[in-house]
Amino acid sequence: MKKVPERTCVVSHEKLPKNELIRIVNNKEQGVIVDLTGKVNGHGVYIKKDIDVLNKAKKSNILEKSLDTKIDCKVYEELENIINS
């Protein structure tokens, strides 16, 4: 039986399978981007695919603190579109 990789959501602190999370990366060349492949270089954090978790992240600036940089509102909009689709 193959082991399913798990990661921790930076907002809810739940351990979940990687496919239930979205990776956000702070990349030197591109800045903060949503990484759907899971392979982009840079410091990455994971967030649960849940609109309530995303709203909590926006309110408390958890992603900005974890990635140690300012996050553009376009990144939040992209995350919202991915969660709602």
Secondary structure, 3 states (H helix, E strand, C coil): CCCCCEEEECCCCCEEEHHHEEEEEEECCCEEEEECCCCCCCEEEEEECCHHHHHHHHHHCHHHHHHCCCCCHHHHHHHHHHHHC
